[in-house]
Each structure stands twice: as structure tokens, then as C-alpha cells.
Amino acid sequence: MTLGNQHVVEAAEAKKDHLWLQISSLPYFRGLLRAVEARFYENIDLPAPTLDLGCGDGHFATLAFDRPLEVGIDPWAAPIREAVKRGGYREVIRASGDDIPFEDAHFASAVSNSVLEHIPNLDPVLKEMARVLEPGAPFIFCVPNHNFLPKLSISTFFDRVHLRFLGNLYRAFFNRIARHHHCNNPDTWRSRLEEAGFDLVDYWHYFSPHAEHVLEWGHYFGLPSLVSRRLFGKWIIAPYRWNLFLTGLITRSSYAEPSIQPDGTYTFYIARRK
């Protein structure tokens, strides 16, 4: 395993306060994870044109990158409409990852931020990504890994009191609400990537078990944000520092932890088209 030291940006070195940008517009558990991930892209070159696979509503790309990416694709209509309004892409297209409407070798780079774990049948998507990328083009993505389910706080508690069957039930429940189909180790991803036409260049684990616990409990404490989203169209009604002071206290230490975590629950990958 290479540790990606040339790519990693620590919180104190980041050009932007990614945490504030994210938690002031998202539920804090999602904002924390996206903020940690956004830092990594500061040291990664994405030659144009760039494809964002699974762009969603465009929120992440609009805040994380200093230029509009050339193309964002997503299969869902409502998020696509939001992505168009945000202006983080030069072009937004409704399309499936296994049928990308561009010619061979069209893109010079691609990203897919916390998307691939949600796709049940990955192999056709990875092969299609290889098709539309030119030889040597970087493909950057991040996903939850093999530590994600074992490190959940509630299931760990059940395991410790010898109620492992309840721990397993909770793991299955949380994985379902998170819509995860793949929480795999790097060897599994290396095999997938090589089969699709990529070389795995670098990877590192991030987001410690403690940070994952903040994310886990945030799914429950973040319910008011869901109500706000349904009623007013915004996750955060008052995006001001006085209103989010406690949120900042809850998330800042996890954001500031060392980026590379040997037992981290997510993995950041840098692959390259063969």
C-alpha cells in the first residue's frame, strides 16, 4: 500500500475551510465526510475535459473544485435539475454509468465521489468509464471500505455484550439506509479496476472510527434537516456561525484529524486508464 503523501492535504494546510462550506449547507454528518474528501482534491490534477460520474445535485463539485467540471452525469432527474442551477458543470446530462453518451477516449480525467458503493452492478460501469477515458487518464474515486460495518458504534456495543446477532442486524439495517452495495477492501477494488482496464496507482484509508461514529449518529440527529429540506427546500435554514456553533464543535475535531488513518473506514483511490 502506498500512502499517497504527495496527494494528502491536512486541514491546517487546506486552501479553503471545507468544513464550514459543507456543514453550512448540508446535514452535519454528510458535510463532515464531504469536507474531508474535498481536501484531497486540492493536490490532484484533473486535466480537462473532466467527467463526474454520479454528480447528483452538483453540491460537492461546486464547492470542492475551483473550476466548473466539463460534464456531470447522473441517472436521476431531480438532482440533475439542481446541478444545472448550481453551475458547477459546463454540461449536465441524465445518463446511466453503464451507457455514457460520449465517444471513446473523450475525457482526460474523471471523478466519482462516494458514488460507486451505491451501484449494484459495478463491472459494466467501470468498463464504460475506461472506454470514455483516454489512455493514461486519472480516475479518482472514494468509497466506504471493509472497516465501515465492523466499526459502527451501536453494533460494536452489541458485540461487546455478547449480542452479536443484534450487532449483525444493526449492521444490515445501517447498510440498507446508507444504500451501500459495496464496502470492500483494496484488493477487491484492484481486481475490479484491472479487469475493467485500469491500473491502481495509489490509495489511502481515511475517516477514523471516531469520525464514523459522528457520521453514524448524525443520521439520527440530522432528522430536523430532513424536515427542513422537505418543507423549505434547504437542509440548513440559518447557515450562520452562531446557529452552527455546536455543529462546528461536534465536527471540527474529526475534520482536523490526520487525513491518513490506518484503520479508516473509507478509502480514496487514484486509478489510471491503461
C-alpha beads as a LAMMPS data file, in Angstrom:
LAMMPS data file: protein, C-alpha beads

274 atoms
273 bonds

1 atom types
1 bond types

-500.0 500.0 xlo xhi
-500.0 500.0 ylo yhi
-500.0 500.0 zlo zhi

Masses

1 110.0

Atoms # bond

1 1 1 0.000 0.000 0.000
2 1 1 1.265 3.448 -0.877
3 1 1 0.151 6.205 1.408
4 1 1 -0.441 8.989 -1.090
5 1 1 1.594 11.524 0.875
6 1 1 2.050 13.675 -2.225
7 1 1 -1.734 13.975 -2.592
8 1 1 -2.906 14.391 1.008
9 1 1 -3.809 17.826 2.332
10 1 1 -4.300 18.285 6.068
11 1 1 -6.958 20.586 7.492
12 1 1 -4.413 23.171 8.617
13 1 1 -2.934 23.327 5.096
14 1 1 -6.170 23.435 3.089
15 1 1 -6.790 26.494 0.936
16 1 1 -10.461 26.582 1.947
17 1 1 -12.355 25.875 5.146
18 1 1 -14.087 22.919 3.535
19 1 1 -15.818 22.012 6.785
20 1 1 -17.668 25.306 7.035
21 1 1 -18.583 25.270 3.356
22 1 1 -20.137 21.837 3.775
23 1 1 -21.833 21.975 7.196
24 1 1 -23.405 25.343 6.418
25 1 1 -25.368 23.755 3.585
26 1 1 -25.685 20.031 4.427
27 1 1 -26.656 17.867 7.419
28 1 1 -23.513 17.753 9.514
29 1 1 -22.760 14.066 9.064
30 1 1 -22.716 14.384 5.286
31 1 1 -20.936 17.718 5.454
32 1 1 -18.136 16.329 7.616
33 1 1 -17.397 13.452 5.244
34 1 1 -17.551 15.658 2.154
35 1 1 -15.248 18.222 3.763
36 1 1 -12.571 15.617 4.488
37 1 1 -12.817 14.328 0.913
38 1 1 -12.765 17.797 -0.646
39 1 1 -9.331 18.484 0.873
40 1 1 -7.743 15.640 -1.074
41 1 1 -8.642 17.144 -4.434
42 1 1 -6.574 20.258 -3.727
43 1 1 -3.387 18.319 -4.612
44 1 1 -4.789 16.298 -7.520
45 1 1 -4.513 17.468 -11.102
46 1 1 -7.669 16.900 -13.155
47 1 1 -6.857 17.655 -16.794
48 1 1 -9.794 18.826 -18.890
49 1 1 -12.200 17.628 -20.025
50 1 1 -13.276 16.005 -16.737
51 1 1 -16.260 13.701 -16.216
52 1 1 -18.061 13.470 -12.871
53 1 1 -19.830 10.108 -12.637
54 1 1 -22.847 10.361 -10.310
55 1 1 -22.785 14.126 -9.978
56 1 1 -26.083 14.231 -8.079
57 1 1 -27.219 17.766 -7.334
58 1 1 -23.765 19.197 -8.026
59 1 1 -23.272 20.397 -4.463
60 1 1 -19.908 18.710 -3.907
61 1 1 -18.319 19.711 -7.199
62 1 1 -19.496 23.311 -6.904
63 1 1 -17.756 23.716 -3.525
64 1 1 -14.754 21.415 -3.908
65 1 1 -13.367 22.432 -7.299
66 1 1 -12.085 25.817 -8.395
67 1 1 -13.412 25.464 -11.938
68 1 1 -16.607 24.100 -13.449
69 1 1 -16.064 20.496 -14.497
70 1 1 -16.857 19.810 -18.126
71 1 1 -19.531 17.115 -17.707
72 1 1 -21.609 15.728 -14.847
73 1 1 -23.852 12.703 -15.358
74 1 1 -26.479 11.163 -13.118
75 1 1 -29.496 8.907 -13.736
76 1 1 -31.934 10.875 -11.553
77 1 1 -33.906 13.821 -12.940
78 1 1 -34.473 15.925 -9.788
79 1 1 -30.789 16.121 -8.731
80 1 1 -29.813 16.889 -12.319
81 1 1 -32.068 19.948 -12.310
82 1 1 -30.364 21.197 -9.144
83 1 1 -26.915 20.567 -10.613
84 1 1 -27.787 22.724 -13.614
85 1 1 -28.814 25.592 -11.328
86 1 1 -25.640 25.382 -9.225
87 1 1 -23.368 25.941 -12.199
88 1 1 -20.642 23.505 -11.193
89 1 1 -20.580 21.886 -14.647
90 1 1 -20.398 23.145 -18.202
91 1 1 -22.815 20.386 -19.175
92 1 1 -25.088 18.136 -17.102
93 1 1 -26.559 15.019 -18.662
94 1 1 -29.060 12.491 -17.415
95 1 1 -27.420 9.166 -18.163
96 1 1 -26.564 5.823 -16.620
97 1 1 -22.986 4.962 -15.752
98 1 1 -23.042 1.895 -17.966
99 1 1 -24.143 3.889 -21.021
100 1 1 -22.235 7.192 -21.166
101 1 1 -23.169 9.200 -24.291
102 1 1 -19.648 10.140 -25.398
103 1 1 -17.209 8.667 -27.862
104 1 1 -14.200 6.548 -26.927
105 1 1 -11.308 8.330 -25.163
106 1 1 -13.240 11.624 -24.909
107 1 1 -12.240 12.587 -21.340
108 1 1 -8.798 13.379 -19.917
109 1 1 -9.850 12.688 -16.293
110 1 1 -12.810 11.514 -14.224
111 1 1 -14.050 11.606 -10.638
112 1 1 -16.770 9.746 -8.762
113 1 1 -17.108 10.909 -5.178
114 1 1 -18.874 8.449 -2.834
115 1 1 -20.971 7.012 -5.659
116 1 1 -19.678 3.595 -6.707
117 1 1 -20.707 1.926 -3.436
118 1 1 -24.351 2.615 -4.360
119 1 1 -24.257 0.867 -7.757
120 1 1 -25.285 -2.806 -7.564
121 1 1 -23.652 -3.960 -10.809
122 1 1 -20.285 -2.225 -10.973
123 1 1 -18.385 -4.061 -13.700
124 1 1 -20.266 -2.560 -16.688
125 1 1 -19.893 0.916 -15.177
126 1 1 -16.138 0.604 -14.681
127 1 1 -15.675 -0.749 -18.206
128 1 1 -17.723 2.126 -19.617
129 1 1 -15.599 4.592 -17.655
130 1 1 -12.475 3.047 -19.162
131 1 1 -13.992 3.364 -22.632
132 1 1 -14.633 7.104 -22.406
133 1 1 -11.252 7.925 -20.806
134 1 1 -8.153 8.420 -22.892
135 1 1 -5.130 6.180 -22.154
136 1 1 -3.268 7.403 -19.082
137 1 1 -6.213 9.470 -17.812
138 1 1 -6.690 9.522 -13.993
139 1 1 -9.878 8.183 -12.456
140 1 1 -10.374 9.404 -8.874
141 1 1 -12.978 7.938 -6.550
142 1 1 -13.680 7.199 -2.895
143 1 1 -15.867 4.613 -1.179
144 1 1 -16.569 3.085 2.253
145 1 1 -14.282 0.140 2.876
146 1 1 -14.108 -3.177 4.729
147 1 1 -13.831 -1.354 8.092
148 1 1 -17.088 0.554 7.701
149 1 1 -19.556 -2.021 9.026
150 1 1 -17.334 -3.589 11.748
151 1 1 -16.601 -0.147 13.266
152 1 1 -20.200 1.098 13.684
153 1 1 -20.659 2.113 17.317
154 1 1 -24.037 0.508 18.043
155 1 1 -23.162 -2.850 16.501
156 1 1 -19.817 -2.803 18.326
157 1 1 -21.669 -2.303 21.615
158 1 1 -23.871 -5.323 20.919
159 1 1 -20.800 -7.376 20.049
160 1 1 -19.147 -6.460 23.348
161 1 1 -22.141 -7.593 25.411
162 1 1 -22.261 -10.897 23.505
163 1 1 -25.333 -9.988 21.445
164 1 1 -23.619 -10.312 18.112
165 1 1 -26.843 -11.293 16.344
166 1 1 -28.212 -7.835 17.226
167 1 1 -24.960 -6.298 16.046
168 1 1 -25.341 -8.059 12.710
169 1 1 -28.962 -6.941 12.421
170 1 1 -27.921 -3.351 13.056
171 1 1 -25.102 -3.560 10.509
172 1 1 -27.575 -4.835 7.909
173 1 1 -30.043 -2.072 8.832
174 1 1 -27.474 0.715 8.635
175 1 1 -26.046 -0.567 5.389
176 1 1 -29.573 -0.560 3.953
177 1 1 -30.349 3.034 4.963
178 1 1 -26.940 4.087 3.645
179 1 1 -27.764 2.273 0.362
180 1 1 -24.388 0.536 0.258
181 1 1 -23.816 -2.406 -2.064
182 1 1 -20.026 -2.460 -1.800
183 1 1 -17.850 -1.972 1.300
184 1 1 -14.741 -3.711 0.018
185 1 1 -11.009 -3.871 0.688
186 1 1 -8.367 -2.538 -1.724
187 1 1 -7.555 -5.985 -3.131
188 1 1 -11.146 -6.332 -4.311
189 1 1 -11.044 -2.893 -5.908
190 1 1 -7.678 -3.572 -7.530
191 1 1 -9.103 -6.709 -9.152
192 1 1 -12.200 -4.834 -10.375
193 1 1 -10.156 -1.995 -11.784
194 1 1 -7.667 -4.208 -13.579
195 1 1 -10.478 -6.213 -15.145
196 1 1 -12.071 -3.001 -16.416
197 1 1 -8.848 -1.589 -17.912
198 1 1 -7.330 0.483 -15.104
199 1 1 -4.122 0.389 -13.081
200 1 1 -4.438 1.197 -9.372
201 1 1 -1.866 3.942 -8.782
202 1 1 -2.452 4.929 -5.177
203 1 1 -4.899 4.671 -2.299
204 1 1 -5.205 5.503 1.373
205 1 1 -7.716 4.943 4.173
206 1 1 -9.289 7.967 5.847
207 1 1 -12.126 8.850 8.253
208 1 1 -11.334 7.219 11.584
209 1 1 -13.796 5.047 13.544
210 1 1 -14.457 8.062 15.783
211 1 1 -15.342 10.173 12.746
212 1 1 -17.559 7.367 11.503
213 1 1 -19.428 7.418 14.834
214 1 1 -20.100 11.131 14.319
215 1 1 -21.470 10.262 10.878
216 1 1 -23.473 7.306 12.217
217 1 1 -25.260 9.256 14.961
218 1 1 -25.704 12.179 12.603
219 1 1 -28.128 10.070 10.586
220 1 1 -30.488 10.219 13.569
221 1 1 -29.731 13.703 14.921
222 1 1 -29.949 15.070 11.392
223 1 1 -33.672 14.347 11.035
224 1 1 -34.605 18.038 11.578
225 1 1 -32.519 18.854 8.497
226 1 1 -34.593 16.381 6.505
227 1 1 -37.785 18.111 7.673
228 1 1 -36.301 21.470 6.668
229 1 1 -35.391 20.112 3.254
230 1 1 -38.925 18.793 2.667
231 1 1 -40.632 21.982 3.855
232 1 1 -38.314 24.741 2.665
233 1 1 -36.022 23.148 0.078
234 1 1 -32.937 23.759 2.236
235 1 1 -31.036 21.429 4.546
236 1 1 -29.948 24.359 6.747
237 1 1 -32.405 27.213 7.309
238 1 1 -29.974 29.577 9.084
239 1 1 -26.446 28.974 7.711
240 1 1 -24.756 31.272 10.200
241 1 1 -21.860 30.579 12.542
242 1 1 -23.877 31.436 15.641
243 1 1 -26.529 28.910 14.645
244 1 1 -23.996 26.209 13.734
245 1 1 -21.637 26.752 16.671
246 1 1 -22.497 23.402 18.283
247 1 1 -22.340 21.650 14.907
248 1 1 -18.842 23.029 14.462
249 1 1 -17.798 21.738 17.880
250 1 1 -19.119 18.269 17.063
251 1 1 -17.379 18.001 13.697
252 1 1 -14.193 20.096 13.871
253 1 1 -12.006 17.551 15.697
254 1 1 -12.874 14.827 13.189
255 1 1 -12.176 17.179 10.293
256 1 1 -8.812 18.110 11.818
257 1 1 -7.622 14.539 12.451
258 1 1 -4.714 13.278 10.299
259 1 1 -6.026 12.561 6.830
260 1 1 -4.437 9.116 6.544
261 1 1 -5.979 6.696 9.059
262 1 1 -4.628 3.100 9.036
263 1 1 -7.979 1.830 10.355
264 1 1 -10.005 4.388 8.413
265 1 1 -13.495 3.426 7.328
266 1 1 -13.295 4.945 3.827
267 1 1 -10.684 4.647 1.090
268 1 1 -9.599 7.190 -1.502
269 1 1 -8.383 5.704 -4.795
270 1 1 -6.340 7.038 -7.687
271 1 1 -6.517 4.818 -10.751
272 1 1 -5.257 5.376 -14.275
273 1 1 -6.618 4.195 -17.606
274 1 1 -4.253 1.626 -19.125

Bonds

1 1 1 2
2 1 2 3
3 1 3 4
4 1 4 5
5 1 5 6
6 1 6 7
7 1 7 8
8 1 8 9
9 1 9 10
10 1 10 11
11 1 11 12
12 1 12 13
13 1 13 14
14 1 14 15
15 1 15 16
16 1 16 17
17 1 17 18
18 1 18 19
19 1 19 20
20 1 20 21
21 1 21 22
22 1 22 23
23 1 23 24
24 1 24 25
25 1 25 26
26 1 26 27
27 1 27 28
28 1 28 29
29 1 29 30
30 1 30 31
31 1 31 32
32 1 32 33
33 1 33 34
34 1 34 35
35 1 35 36
36 1 36 37
37 1 37 38
38 1 38 39
39 1 39 40
40 1 40 41
41 1 41 42
42 1 42 43
43 1 43 44
44 1 44 45
45 1 45 46
46 1 46 47
47 1 47 48
48 1 48 49
49 1 49 50
50 1 50 51
51 1 51 52
52 1 52 53
53 1 53 54
54 1 54 55
55 1 55 56
56 1 56 57
57 1 57 58
58 1 58 59
59 1 59 60
60 1 60 61
61 1 61 62
62 1 62 63
63 1 63 64
64 1 64 65
65 1 65 66
66 1 66 67
67 1 67 68
68 1 68 69
69 1 69 70
70 1 70 71
71 1 71 72
72 1 72 73
73 1 73 74
74 1 74 75
75 1 75 76
76 1 76 77
77 1 77 78
78 1 78 79
79 1 79 80
80 1 80 81
81 1 81 82
82 1 82 83
83 1 83 84
84 1 84 85
85 1 85 86
86 1 86 87
87 1 87 88
88 1 88 89
89 1 89 90
90 1 90 91
91 1 91 92
92 1 92 93
93 1 93 94
94 1 94 95
95 1 95 96
96 1 96 97
97 1 97 98
98 1 98 99
99 1 99 100
100 1 100 101
101 1 101 102
102 1 102 103
103 1 103 104
104 1 104 105
105 1 105 106
106 1 106 107
107 1 107 108
108 1 108 109
109 1 109 110
110 1 110 111
111 1 111 112
112 1 112 113
113 1 113 114
114 1 114 115
115 1 115 116
116 1 116 117
117 1 117 118
118 1 118 119
119 1 119 120
120 1 120 121
121 1 121 122
122 1 122 123
123 1 123 124
124 1 124 125
125 1 125 126
126 1 126 127
127 1 127 128
128 1 128 129
129 1 129 130
130 1 130 131
131 1 131 132
132 1 132 133
133 1 133 134
134 1 134 135
135 1 135 136
136 1 136 137
137 1 137 138
138 1 138 139
139 1 139 140
140 1 140 141
141 1 141 142
142 1 142 143
143 1 143 144
144 1 144 145
145 1 145 146
146 1 146 147
147 1 147 148
148 1 148 149
149 1 149 150
150 1 150 151
151 1 151 152
152 1 152 153
153 1 153 154
154 1 154 155
155 1 155 156
156 1 156 157
157 1 157 158
158 1 158 159
159 1 159 160
160 1 160 161
161 1 161 162
162 1 162 163
163 1 163 164
164 1 164 165
165 1 165 166
166 1 166 167
167 1 167 168
168 1 168 169
169 1 169 170
170 1 170 171
171 1 171 172
172 1 172 173
173 1 173 174
174 1 174 175
175 1 175 176
176 1 176 177
177 1 177 178
178 1 178 179
179 1 179 180
180 1 180 181
181 1 181 182
182 1 182 183
183 1 183 184
184 1 184 185
185 1 185 186
186 1 186 187
187 1 187 188
188 1 188 189
189 1 189 190
190 1 190 191
191 1 191 192
192 1 192 193
193 1 193 194
194 1 194 195
195 1 195 196
196 1 196 197
197 1 197 198
198 1 198 199
199 1 199 200
200 1 200 201
201 1 201 202
202 1 202 203
203 1 203 204
204 1 204 205
205 1 205 206
206 1 206 207
207 1 207 208
208 1 208 209
209 1 209 210
210 1 210 211
211 1 211 212
212 1 212 213
213 1 213 214
214 1 214 215
215 1 215 216
216 1 216 217
217 1 217 218
218 1 218 219
219 1 219 220
220 1 220 221
221 1 221 222
222 1 222 223
223 1 223 224
224 1 224 225
225 1 225 226
226 1 226 227
227 1 227 228
228 1 228 229
229 1 229 230
230 1 230 231
231 1 231 232
232 1 232 233
233 1 233 234
234 1 234 235
235 1 235 236
236 1 236 237
237 1 237 238
238 1 238 239
239 1 239 240
240 1 240 241
241 1 241 242
242 1 242 243
243 1 243 244
244 1 244 245
245 1 245 246
246 1 246 247
247 1 247 248
248 1 248 249
249 1 249 250
250 1 250 251
251 1 251 252
252 1 252 253
253 1 253 254
254 1 254 255
255 1 255 256
256 1 256 257
257 1 257 258
258 1 258 259
259 1 259 260
260 1 260 261
261 1 261 262
262 1 262 263
263 1 263 264
264 1 264 265
265 1 265 266
266 1 266 267
267 1 267 268
268 1 268 269
269 1 269 270
270 1 270 271
271 1 271 272
272 1 272 273
273 1 273 274
